């Protein structure tokens, strides 16, 4: 039997990356969004949200004030903001109607219009015209 071809990139680590040791961030990173500046927004629950700088290993706390946005959906928008919808309403399997935005330029969360229906573990898809579809 012939092994399938590998799709791993070959090249120096500064161009293709490399695996490192497991890190203890002090919070479970259930949700992660890569931002335009190379930093990564992570959170388990909204009050634990923080921005990780992979270059320095430093964290900046950025708690989301609008509810428990774990079990939410997220997408990085073209303007660099992170859009987060849904979440968990205290009880397991009960969603939220939340729409929130995190702006990495101001380090501020803002509340958007509530969705018509609550969502628990939704998926956000960016459409060609820039809008986001929550399913």
Secondary structure, DSSP 4 states (H G I P E B T S, - for coil): -PPPPP----S-HHHH---------SS--SEEEE-TTS-EEEESSGGG-EEE-TTT--EEE---TTS--TTEEEEE-TTSPEEEEE-B-SSTT-BB--EEEEETTTTEEEE-PPPSS-BSS--EEE-TTS-EEE-
